[in-house]
Amino acid sequence: MSGKLVVFINPTCPYCWKTQEILSQLPIKQGLLEVVVVAIQDYLKQLTGARTVPRVFIGKDCTGGCSDLVTMELLTWLKQIGALQ
């Protein structure tokens, strides 16, 4: 399975910075990571049930936020979707 990682962040959020830092240290294939810097919490609430950022999506599926990213088996997950080089 291949998918694009899309992360919605708020530029003033320390959890967003941490999420970007974690993802930037991984060998994610060129063009498969998109960081969207906007404050769209109301829209995210409609999509995911949570207003908090960061929100990480694979395709149309929300995988969670920073805490979820830290606790999941991130490398296994990224390999499964074909996102690593």
C-alpha positions in Angstrom: 0.0 0.0 0.0 1.4 3.4 -0.9 0.1 6.7 0.5 1.0 10.3 1.0 1.6 11.6 4.5 -0.2 14.9 5.1 0.4 16.8 8.4 -1.8 19.8 9.3 0.1 22.0 11.8 -0.3 25.2 13.6 3.1 27.1 13.5 2.9 28.2 17.1 2.3 24.6 18.5 5.2 22.9 20.1 3.7 19.5 19.4 3.6 20.4 15.7 7.3 21.3 15.9 8.0 17.9 17.5 6.0 16.1 14.8 7.9 17.8 12.0 11.2 17.1 13.7 10.4 13.3 14.0 9.3 13.1 10.4 12.2 15.1 9.1 14.7 12.6 10.5 13.2 9.7 8.6 14.1 8.7 5.0 10.6 9.4 3.6 10.5 9.3 -0.2 10.5 12.6 -2.0 7.0 14.0 -2.5 5.3 11.7 0.0 5.3 14.1 2.9 3.2 17.3 2.8 3.1 19.7 5.7 0.2 22.1 5.6 0.7 25.2 7.8 -2.7 26.5 8.6 -5.0 27.1 11.6 -8.0 25.1 10.5 -9.1 23.5 13.8 -12.8 23.8 13.1 -12.5 21.9 9.9 -10.3 19.2 11.5 -13.0 18.8 14.2 -15.5 18.0 11.5 -13.1 15.5 9.9 -11.6 13.8 12.9 -13.6 14.8 16.0 -10.6 16.6 17.4 -9.5 20.2 17.0 -6.0 19.7 18.1 -3.0 19.9 15.8 -0.8 18.3 14.5 -3.1 15.9 12.7 -1.3 13.3 10.5 -3.2 11.7 7.6 -2.4 8.8 5.3 -4.6 9.4 2.3 -8.0 10.0 3.8 -7.3 8.3 7.1 -6.3 10.3 10.2 -3.7 8.4 12.2 -3.7 10.9 15.1 -1.5 13.5 16.5 2.0 13.9 17.9 1.4 11.6 20.9 0.1 8.9 18.6 3.1 9.3 16.3 5.5 8.9 19.2 3.9 5.8 20.5 3.2 3.9 17.3 5.7 1.7 15.5 6.5 4.5 13.1 9.1 2.8 10.9 7.0 -0.3 10.5 4.0 1.9 9.6 5.9 4.0 7.1 7.3 0.8 5.4 3.8 -0.6 5.1 2.6 2.3 3.1 5.8 2.5 1.0 6.8 5.9 2.2 10.5 5.2 3.0 13.3 5.3 0.5 
